[in-house]
Amino acid sequence: MPETPQIIEPAAISESTSVSTVLSDSLSTTVPSSILSNQKASAHLRLEPQEASTVSLSSLAATSMNMTPSHINETHLSPEHPFKIAVIGLGNWGSTIAKVLAENAALYPKLFVEQVDMWVFEEIVDGEPLSEIINREHENVKYLPGVKLPDNLVAKPDLLDVAGDADLLVFNLPHQFLLRICSQLLGRIKPYARGISCLKGLDVSKTGCKLLSTAIEENLHITCGALLGANLALEVAEGKWSETTIAYKIPNDFRGPGKDIDKYVLKAAFHRPYFHVNIVHDLAGVSVAGALKNVVALAVGFVEGLGWGENSKAAIMRIGLMETIKFSHVYFPKSKNATFTEESAGVADLITTCNAGRNHKVGKYMAENKISAKEAESILLNGQSSQGIITTEEVHELLENTGHMGEFPLFEAVYQIIFGTEAIENLPALLDKGIDF
């Protein structure tokens, strides 16, 4: 049997748990009512109509939609100073993750600096800078409209102002911009800052590929993990329950509990009653699954756009999962099969992306309207990118340069349809090339 990656699940907090090192002895904390604006229907919360509502930790943990409590063992968390969180990127997923982090920063005021800063690549929306609109309206009107953001989440256009004093840097931007951002941050962040990459893609060269978290580590000289899972941004932003996976290994230069980011701090930062976190060690498996799912989703969109039905969609997902696992073993031999079959970052993310993600929408629109991928992207995505298009090209170049192209017929078929001359209708024939009799 394949080795199961180690899952770290801190013990659930109980009323008798000592939390004096993080919260007050009364097991209470003050949270702005705006943080709870999407949770008013909960029977677990009994809030008075006031500017700031004081609620017990156990009540707040059992929050929206009658969901289960957050499983955070406070006894492990005794920081020398509150950790500062910064988010790099403000697309729909970046804004959603920033919302999650800001909620938890307010919930654990002795563990995190309450204000969470989010870097905005400034643009003008209806005659105003987007950062000013976000900070006034507490809403990302362009990339996450209709979702109220916490008051303690602050958008800033100055990258160094956001990242310079952060203990935890959360990267969430199109991966083609990553190296440029890293070059601006090099030598200007805390030497013991830690990173979490929410990016989907790979850093591909002619001779091999790196994880984007590895690219961050090499370019900023910090330890970086990754967060990926079956997480449609709008559903998470609206407080609908989902799971995610964080891959993180304690660095060799770890300074000790209370001084550095560890698994317990990450759990407290990202875990919400509607957003459950598992922490594993298989960084390669989590990252490869998150990158290649977008290529598979384009192909699922193709067959759905042609009206070929559920059987064809299932076939594409099956082939795509197998090619993803094989790709991971070829280029990252230490990756674990169980990551792909048991974690949210694996098959769960693949299913979600292939049914409702933006890459699926692009592929479907291409097939329905007989247009190019770039045309579909520009029509559908409001200025955001279809990461699958970029990853498809990068994977093709890697497979070609390393002599593995014939081993991945689905990935190659998607490339030939998008960048070559093959018709979408030829997809079954292209996949037949990979079948031996």
C-alpha positions, 0 to 999 in steps of 0.5 A: 500500500502507498505510504500515507502522508502524515496528517497533523490534527491538533487536539480539539479545544475544550472548556477545561483547556488552559489557554492563558498563554494566548487568550485571557483566563476568561476564554473570551476575546473581542472580535469586530462584528463585521468579522461575523457578518456572514454568520448571523444565522448561527444558533451558536452565537448570541451577539448583542447589537454593538460595535464590538461583540465579546463572545467566548472562544468556544462559541465563536469556534462553533460558528456559521451554519451550525458547523463543527468547532475549529480544532486549535489547541491553544496550549501549543501557542505561546508567542514571544510577540504576535505574528504579522501576516501579509498577503501578496495578491488580491484576485478572488482567491487572494481576497478570500484567503486574506478574509480567512486570515483576517478573521483568525487574526482578530480571533487570536489577538495574542497570536497574530497582529490584528491588522492583515495587510494585502498587497494590491497591484493598483488599478483604476476602477470607475475612476478610483484606485482599487485599494481605496475602494477596498478599504472604504467599502470593505469589498473587492468590487472587481475580483470578489464582488458581493463579499464583505471583507473584515475591517482589519484587512487593509489593502495597500499598493506598496509591496514593501509596506505590506511585506517588509515586517511580516512573519508569514507571507502568503503568496497568491498571484499568477505564477508568471509574476512570481519571480518579479515580485521576489526580486523586489522583496529580496533582502527587504523582508525579515530573514526568518519570515516564512511563506505559504504559496497558494499559487497553482503551477510549476517553475519549468525549465528546459531540463526540469521543473521546480515547485513554486514554493521552491522558487520562492525559497531559492529567490527569497531565502526563506522556508515556504510551504503550499496551500491547495485544495478543493476550494472554489473561492466564492464558496469559501468566501461565503462561508460554505464548508470545505477542506484544504491541504497545507504542505509544510515542513519545519525548517532546519533553522526553526527557532523554537515554539513561540518564536517561529511559524510551525504547524500549530501557528499555521493551523490557527491562521488558516483553519475556520469552521467553514475551512478545515485544514489538514497539514501534511509533509508531501509538498511535491504531491500537493503542488503537482496536483494543484498545477496539473488539475487545471490542464485536466479541467480544460479537457473536461470542459472540451468534452462537456462543451461538445455535449458528450456527456458524463461518461466522457468527463469521467474518462478524462478525469480518470486519465488526468489523475493517472497522468498527474500521479505519473508526472509527480513520480517522474519529476518528484520521486518522493511524492506520495500516492496517498496525497492524490487519493486521500487529500483535498489537494488531490482528487477532491480538488481535481473533481471540483476544478473539472466541474466548476473551475475557471479552466473548465469554463474556458475549455467548455466555452472554446468547444461551444463557440469554436474560439481560441483559448485566449479569446475564451479567457478574455471573454470569461475571466474579467482580466484574470488568467486561466492558469491551465493555458500557461501550465499546458504550454510549460508541461509540453516544453518540459516533456519534450525536452526531457524525453517523456512526451509520449507518456502523457497523451492527455497533457499532449492532446490539450497542448495540440488543441490549444497551441497546435492545429488539432480539433477538439473533436479529435481528442479521443483519437489523440488519447488512443495514441497512448494505448498499447494493445 
